Amino acid sequence: FTAAARILRGLVDADPRPVAPRLLLARAYYHSAQLRRAEAELRAVLEHDPVEEYARLMLGRTLERQGRPAEAAPHLRIAAALGADTGGLG
């Protein structure tokens, strides 16, 4: 995941507007335990698209993994309301 993050970081830096590369970057950070970086990317996605359900789910899970369940809860509720599969991130 670390190698993927390096490649995706370059794509996001080159053009930060598309959501898909930023979500993939956040996922790579999440799965390589770079949780603060994942959080920053997910917040950037949600700033652009507040109803992006997967970003909400990932942000909630990222905050949980950082020991911040109170901050995670509203994001997980919104993700569930938007129809996200809250069972996992796979």
C-alpha distances in whole Angstrom, upper triangle without the diagonal:
4,6,5,6,9,10,10,12,14,15,16,18,20,21,20,22,20,19,16,14,14,13,10,9,10,9,5,7,9,7,6,10,10,13,15,13,12,16,17,15,17,20,20,20,22,25,25,25,26,26,22,22,18,18,21,19,16,18,20,17,16,19,20,17,19,22,24,25,28,26,23,26,28,24,24,28,27,24,27,29,28,27,23,22,22,21,18,14,13
4,5,5,6,9,10,10,13,15,15,16,19,20,19,22,21,20,18,15,14,15,12,10,11,11,7,7,10,9,6,10,9,13,14,12,12,16,16,15,17,20,20,20,23,25,25,26,27,28,24,24,21,20,22,21,18,19,21,19,17,20,21,18,19,23,24,26,29,26,24,28,29,26,26,30,29,26,29,32,30,29,26,25,25,24,21,17,17
4,5,5,7,9,10,11,13,14,16,17,19,19,22,20,20,17,14,15,16,12,11,13,12,9,10,13,12,10,13,13,16,18,15,15,19,19,17,19,22,21,21,25,26,26,27,28,29,25,26,22,21,24,24,20,22,24,22,20,23,25,22,23,26,28,29,32,29,28,31,32,28,29,32,31,28,31,34,31,31,28,27,27,27,23,19,18
4,5,5,6,8,10,11,12,14,16,17,17,19,17,16,14,11,12,12,9,8,11,10,7,9,12,11,10,13,13,15,17,14,13,17,17,15,17,20,19,18,22,24,23,23,25,26,22,23,19,18,22,21,18,19,22,20,18,22,23,21,22,26,26,28,30,28,26,29,29,26,26,29,28,26,28,31,28,28,24,24,24,24,21,17,16
4,5,5,6,9,10,10,12,14,15,14,17,16,15,13,10,10,11,8,6,8,9,5,6,10,10,9,12,10,12,14,10,10,14,14,12,14,17,16,16,19,21,21,22,23,24,21,21,18,17,20,19,16,17,20,19,16,19,21,19,19,23,24,26,28,25,23,27,27,24,24,28,27,24,27,29,27,27,24,24,24,24,20,17,17
4,6,5,7,9,10,11,13,15,15,18,17,17,15,12,12,14,11,9,11,12,9,10,13,14,12,14,12,15,16,12,13,16,16,14,17,19,18,18,22,23,22,24,26,27,24,25,22,20,23,23,20,20,24,22,19,22,25,22,22,26,27,29,31,28,27,30,30,27,28,31,30,28,31,33,31,31,27,28,28,28,24,21,20
4,5,5,7,9,10,11,13,14,16,15,15,14,10,11,13,10,9,12,13,10,12,15,15,14,17,15,18,18,15,15,18,17,15,17,20,18,18,22,23,22,23,26,26,23,24,21,20,23,23,20,21,25,23,21,24,26,24,25,29,29,31,33,30,28,31,31,28,29,32,30,28,31,33,30,30,27,27,28,28,25,21,20
4,5,5,6,8,10,11,11,13,12,12,10,6,7,10,7,6,9,10,9,10,13,14,14,16,14,16,16,13,12,15,14,11,14,17,15,14,18,19,18,19,22,23,19,21,18,16,20,20,17,18,22,21,19,22,24,22,23,27,27,28,30,27,25,28,28,24,25,29,27,24,27,29,26,27,24,25,25,26,22,19,19
4,5,5,6,8,10,10,13,13,13,12,8,8,11,10,7,10,12,10,10,14,15,14,16,13,15,15,11,11,14,12,10,13,15,13,14,18,18,18,19,22,23,20,22,19,17,20,21,18,18,22,21,18,21,24,22,22,26,26,28,29,26,25,28,28,24,26,29,27,25,28,30,28,28,25,26,26,27,24,20,21
4,6,5,6,9,10,13,13,14,14,10,10,14,12,10,13,15,13,14,17,18,17,19,17,19,18,14,15,18,16,13,17,18,16,16,20,20,19,21,24,25,22,24,22,20,23,24,21,22,25,25,22,25,28,26,26,29,29,31,33,29,28,32,31,28,29,32,30,28,31,33,30,31,28,29,30,31,27,24,24
4,5,5,6,8,10,10,11,10,7,8,12,11,9,13,14,13,15,18,19,18,21,18,20,19,16,16,18,16,13,16,18,15,15,18,19,17,19,22,23,20,22,20,18,22,23,20,21,25,24,22,25,28,26,26,30,30,31,33,29,28,31,30,26,28,31,28,26,30,31,28,28,26,27,28,29,26,22,23
4,5,5,5,8,8,9,9,6,6,10,10,8,11,13,13,13,16,18,18,19,17,18,17,13,13,15,13,10,13,14,11,11,15,15,14,16,19,20,17,20,18,16,19,21,18,18,22,22,20,22,25,24,24,28,27,28,30,26,25,28,27,23,25,28,26,24,27,28,26,27,24,26,26,28,25,21,22
4,6,6,9,11,12,13,10,10,13,13,11,13,16,15,15,18,20,20,21,18,19,18,14,15,17,14,12,15,16,13,14,17,17,16,18,21,23,21,23,21,19,22,24,21,21,24,25,22,24,27,26,25,29,28,30,31,28,27,30,29,26,28,31,28,27,30,31,29,30,28,29,30,31,28,25,26
4,7,9,10,13,14,11,11,15,15,13,16,19,18,18,21,23,22,24,21,22,21,18,18,20,17,15,18,19,15,16,19,19,17,19,23,24,22,25,23,21,24,26,23,23,27,27,25,27,30,29,29,33,32,34,34,31,30,33,32,28,30,33,30,29,32,33,30,31,29,31,32,33,30,27,27
4,6,7,10,11,9,10,13,14,13,15,18,18,19,21,23,23,24,22,22,21,18,18,19,16,14,16,17,13,13,17,16,14,16,19,21,19,22,21,19,22,24,22,22,26,26,24,26,29,29,29,32,31,32,33,29,28,31,30,26,28,31,28,26,30,30,27,29,27,29,30,31,29,25,26
4,6,8,10,8,7,11,13,11,13,16,16,16,19,21,21,22,19,20,18,15,15,16,13,10,12,13,9,10,13,12,10,13,16,18,16,19,18,15,19,21,19,18,22,23,21,23,26,26,25,29,27,29,29,26,25,27,26,23,25,27,24,23,27,27,24,26,24,26,27,29,26,23,24
4,6,9,9,9,11,13,13,14,17,18,19,20,23,24,25,22,22,21,18,17,17,15,12,13,13,10,9,12,11,8,11,14,16,14,18,17,15,18,20,19,19,22,24,22,24,27,27,27,30,28,29,30,26,25,27,25,22,24,26,23,22,25,25,22,24,23,25,26,29,26,23,25
4,6,6,7,9,11,12,13,15,16,18,19,21,22,23,21,21,21,18,16,17,16,12,13,14,11,9,12,13,10,11,14,15,13,16,15,13,17,19,17,18,21,22,21,23,26,26,27,30,28,29,30,26,25,27,25,22,23,25,22,20,24,24,21,22,20,23,24,26,24,21,22
4,6,5,6,9,10,11,12,14,15,16,18,20,21,19,19,18,16,14,14,13,10,10,11,9,6,9,11,8,8,12,12,9,12,11,10,13,15,14,14,18,19,18,20,23,23,24,26,25,25,26,23,21,23,22,18,19,21,19,17,20,21,17,19,17,19,20,22,20,17,19
4,5,5,6,9,10,11,12,14,15,17,18,20,19,18,19,16,14,15,15,11,11,14,12,9,12,14,12,12,14,14,11,13,11,10,14,15,13,15,18,18,18,21,23,23,24,27,26,26,27,24,22,24,23,19,20,22,20,17,20,21,18,18,16,18,19,21,19,15,16
4,5,5,6,9,10,10,12,14,15,16,18,17,17,17,14,13,15,14,10,11,14,12,10,14,15,14,14,17,17,14,16,13,12,16,17,14,16,19,19,18,21,23,22,23,26,26,27,28,25,23,25,25,21,22,25,22,20,23,24,21,22,19,21,22,23,20,16,17
4,5,5,6,9,10,10,12,14,15,16,14,14,14,11,9,11,10,6,8,10,8,7,11,12,11,12,14,15,12,14,12,10,13,15,12,13,16,17,15,18,20,20,20,23,23,24,25,21,20,23,22,18,19,22,20,18,21,23,20,21,18,20,20,22,19,16,17
4,5,5,6,9,10,10,12,14,15,14,13,14,12,9,11,11,7,7,10,10,7,10,13,12,12,13,14,10,11,8,7,11,11,9,11,14,14,13,16,18,18,19,22,21,21,23,20,18,20,19,16,17,19,17,15,18,20,17,17,15,16,17,18,15,12,14
4,5,5,6,9,10,10,12,14,13,14,15,12,10,13,13,10,10,14,13,11,14,16,16,15,17,17,13,14,11,10,14,14,11,13,16,15,14,17,19,18,20,23,23,23,25,22,20,22,22,19,19,22,20,18,20,22,20,20,17,17,18,19,16,12,12
4,5,5,6,9,10,11,12,11,11,12,9,7,11,11,7,9,12,12,11,14,16,16,16,18,19,15,16,13,11,15,15,12,13,16,15,13,16,19,17,18,22,21,23,25,22,20,23,23,19,20,23,22,19,22,24,22,22,19,20,20,21,17,14,15
4,5,5,6,9,10,10,9,9,10,7,4,7,8,6,6,10,10,9,12,14,15,15,16,17,13,14,11,9,12,12,8,9,13,12,10,13,15,14,15,18,18,19,21,18,16,19,19,16,16,20,19,16,19,22,20,20,17,18,17,18,15,12,13
4,5,5,6,9,10,10,10,12,10,7,10,12,9,9,13,13,12,14,17,17,17,18,18,14,14,10,9,12,11,8,10,13,11,10,13,15,13,15,18,18,19,22,19,16,19,20,16,16,20,19,16,19,21,19,19,15,16,15,16,12,9,10
4,5,5,6,9,8,10,12,10,8,12,13,11,12,15,15,15,17,20,20,20,21,21,18,18,14,13,16,15,11,13,16,14,12,15,17,15,16,20,20,21,24,22,19,22,23,20,20,23,23,20,22,25,23,23,19,19,19,19,15,11,12
4,6,5,6,5,6,8,6,5,9,10,9,10,13,14,14,17,19,19,20,20,21,18,18,15,13,15,15,11,12,14,13,10,13,15,12,13,17,18,19,22,19,17,21,22,18,19,23,22,20,23,25,24,24,20,20,19,19,16,13,14
4,5,5,6,5,9,8,6,8,11,10,10,13,15,15,16,19,20,20,20,20,17,16,13,12,13,12,8,9,11,9,7,10,12,9,11,14,15,16,19,17,15,18,19,16,16,20,20,17,20,23,21,21,18,17,16,16,12,10,11
4,5,8,9,12,11,9,12,15,14,14,17,18,18,19,22,23,23,23,23,19,18,15,14,16,14,11,13,14,11,10,13,14,11,13,16,18,19,22,20,17,20,22,19,18,22,22,19,21,25,23,23,19,18,17,16,12,10,10
4,6,8,11,10,10,13,15,14,15,18,19,19,21,23,24,25,25,25,22,22,18,17,19,17,14,15,17,14,12,15,15,12,13,17,19,20,23,21,19,23,24,21,21,25,25,23,25,28,27,26,22,22,20,20,16,13,13
4,5,9,9,9,11,13,14,14,17,18,19,20,23,24,24,24,25,22,21,18,17,18,16,13,13,15,12,9,12,12,9,10,13,15,17,20,18,17,20,22,19,19,23,24,22,24,27,26,26,22,21,19,19,16,14,14
4,6,6,6,9,10,11,12,15,16,17,19,20,22,23,23,24,21,21,18,16,17,17,13,13,15,13,10,12,13,11,10,14,15,18,20,18,17,20,22,19,20,24,24,22,24,27,26,26,23,23,21,21,18,15,17
4,5,5,6,9,10,10,12,14,15,16,18,20,20,20,21,19,19,16,14,14,14,10,10,11,10,6,8,10,8,7,11,12,14,16,14,13,17,18,16,17,20,20,19,21,24,23,24,20,21,18,19,16,14,16
4,5,5,6,9,10,11,12,14,15,16,19,20,19,21,19,20,17,14,15,15,12,10,13,12,8,9,12,10,8,12,12,15,17,14,14,17,18,16,18,21,21,20,23,25,24,25,22,23,21,22,19,17,19
4,5,5,6,9,10,11,13,14,15,17,18,19,21,18,19,17,13,15,16,12,11,14,13,10,11,14,13,12,15,15,18,19,16,16,20,20,17,19,22,22,20,23,26,24,25,22,23,21,23,19,17,19
4,5,5,6,9,10,11,12,14,16,16,16,18,15,15,13,10,12,12,9,8,11,10,7,10,12,11,11,15,14,16,18,15,14,17,18,15,16,19,19,17,20,22,21,22,18,19,18,19,16,13,15
4,6,5,6,9,10,11,12,14,15,14,16,14,15,13,10,10,11,8,6,9,10,7,7,11,11,10,13,12,14,15,12,11,15,15,12,14,17,16,15,19,21,20,21,18,19,17,19,17,15,17
4,6,5,6,9,10,11,13,14,14,17,15,16,15,11,12,14,11,9,12,13,10,11,15,14,13,16,15,17,18,14,14,17,17,14,17,20,18,18,21,23,21,23,20,22,21,23,20,18,20
4,5,5,6,9,10,11,12,13,15,13,14,13,9,11,13,10,9,13,14,11,13,16,16,15,18,17,19,20,16,15,19,18,15,17,20,18,17,20,22,20,21,19,20,20,22,19,16,18
4,5,5,6,9,10,10,10,12,10,11,9,6,8,10,7,6,10,11,9,11,14,14,14,17,15,17,17,14,13,15,15,11,13,16,14,13,17,18,16,18,15,17,16,19,16,14,17
4,5,5,6,9,10,9,12,11,12,12,8,9,12,10,8,11,13,11,11,15,16,15,17,15,16,16,13,12,15,14,11,14,16,14,14,18,18,17,19,17,19,18,21,19,17,20
4,5,5,7,9,10,12,11,14,13,10,11,14,13,11,14,16,14,15,18,19,18,21,19,20,20,16,16,19,17,14,17,19,17,16,20,21,19,21,19,21,21,23,21,19,22
4,5,5,6,8,10,8,11,10,7,9,12,11,10,14,15,14,15,18,19,19,22,20,21,21,17,16,18,17,13,16,18,15,14,18,18,16,18,16,19,18,21,19,17,19
4,5,5,4,7,7,9,10,7,7,11,11,9,12,15,14,14,17,19,19,21,18,19,18,15,14,16,13,11,13,15,12,12,15,15,13,16,15,18,17,20,19,17,20
4,6,6,10,10,13,14,11,11,15,14,12,15,18,17,17,20,21,21,23,20,21,20,16,16,18,16,13,16,18,15,15,19,18,16,19,18,21,21,24,23,21,24
4,6,9,9,13,14,11,12,16,16,14,17,20,19,19,23,24,24,26,23,24,23,20,19,21,18,16,18,19,16,16,20,19,16,19,18,22,22,25,24,21,24
4,6,6,9,11,9,10,13,14,13,16,18,18,19,22,23,23,25,23,23,22,19,18,19,16,14,16,17,13,13,16,16,13,15,15,18,19,22,21,19,22
4,6,8,11,9,8,12,13,12,13,17,17,17,19,21,22,23,20,20,19,16,15,16,13,10,13,13,10,10,14,13,11,14,14,17,17,21,20,19,22
4,6,9,8,8,11,13,12,14,16,17,18,20,22,23,24,21,20,20,17,16,16,13,10,12,12,8,8,11,10,7,10,11,14,15,19,18,17,20
4,6,6,6,9,10,11,13,15,15,17,19,20,21,23,21,20,20,18,15,16,14,11,12,13,10,8,11,11,8,10,9,13,14,17,16,14,17
4,5,5,6,9,10,11,12,14,15,17,18,20,21,19,18,19,16,14,14,12,9,9,10,8,5,8,9,6,7,6,9,10,13,13,12,15
4,5,5,6,8,10,10,12,14,15,16,18,20,19,18,19,17,14,15,14,10,10,12,10,7,10,12,9,9,6,9,9,12,10,9,12
4,5,5,6,8,10,10,12,14,15,16,18,17,16,17,14,12,14,13,9,10,13,10,8,12,13,11,12,10,12,12,14,13,11,14
4,6,5,6,9,10,11,12,14,15,17,15,14,14,12,9,10,9,5,7,9,7,5,9,10,9,11,9,11,10,13,12,11,15
4,5,5,6,9,10,11,12,14,16,14,13,14,12,9,10,10,7,6,9,8,5,8,11,10,10,7,8,7,10,9,8,12
4,5,5,6,8,10,10,12,14,13,13,15,13,10,12,12,9,8,12,12,9,12,14,13,13,10,11,9,11,9,7,11
4,5,5,6,8,10,11,13,11,11,12,9,7,10,10,7,8,11,11,10,13,15,14,15,12,14,12,14,12,11,14
4,5,5,6,9,10,11,9,8,10,8,4,7,8,5,5,9,10,8,11,13,14,14,12,12,10,12,11,11,15
4,5,5,6,9,10,10,9,12,10,7,9,11,9,8,11,13,11,12,16,16,16,12,12,9,10,9,8,12
4,5,5,6,9,9,10,12,10,8,11,13,10,11,14,15,13,16,18,18,19,15,15,13,14,12,10,13
4,5,5,6,5,7,9,7,5,9,11,9,10,13,14,14,16,18,19,20,17,17,14,16,14,13,17
4,5,5,5,5,8,8,6,8,11,10,10,13,15,14,16,18,19,20,17,16,13,14,12,13,16
4,5,7,8,12,11,9,12,15,14,13,17,18,17,18,21,22,22,19,18,15,15,13,13,15
4,6,8,11,10,10,13,15,14,15,18,19,18,20,23,23,24,21,21,18,18,16,16,18
4,6,9,9,9,12,15,14,14,17,19,19,20,23,24,25,22,21,18,18,17,17,20
4,6,6,6,9,11,12,12,15,17,17,18,21,22,23,20,21,17,18,17,18,21
4,5,5,6,9,10,10,12,14,15,16,18,20,20,18,18,15,16,16,17,20
4,5,5,8,10,10,12,14,15,16,18,20,21,19,20,17,18,19,20,23
4,6,7,8,9,11,12,13,15,17,18,20,18,19,16,18,18,18,22
4,6,6,6,9,10,11,12,14,16,17,15,16,12,15,14,15,18
4,5,5,6,9,10,11,12,14,15,14,15,12,14,15,16,20
4,5,5,6,9,10,10,12,14,14,15,13,16,17,17,21
4,5,5,6,9,10,10,12,11,13,11,14,14,14,18
4,5,5,6,9,10,11,9,10,7,11,11,12,16
4,5,5,6,9,10,10,11,9,13,14,15,19
4,5,5,6,9,9,12,10,14,15,16,19
4,5,5,6,5,8,7,11,12,12,16
4,5,5,5,7,6,10,12,13,16
4,5,7,10,10,14,15,17,20
4,6,9,10,14,15,16,18
4,6,9,12,13,14,16
4,6,9,10,10,13
4,5,7,8,11
4,6,8,11
4,7,9
4,6
4
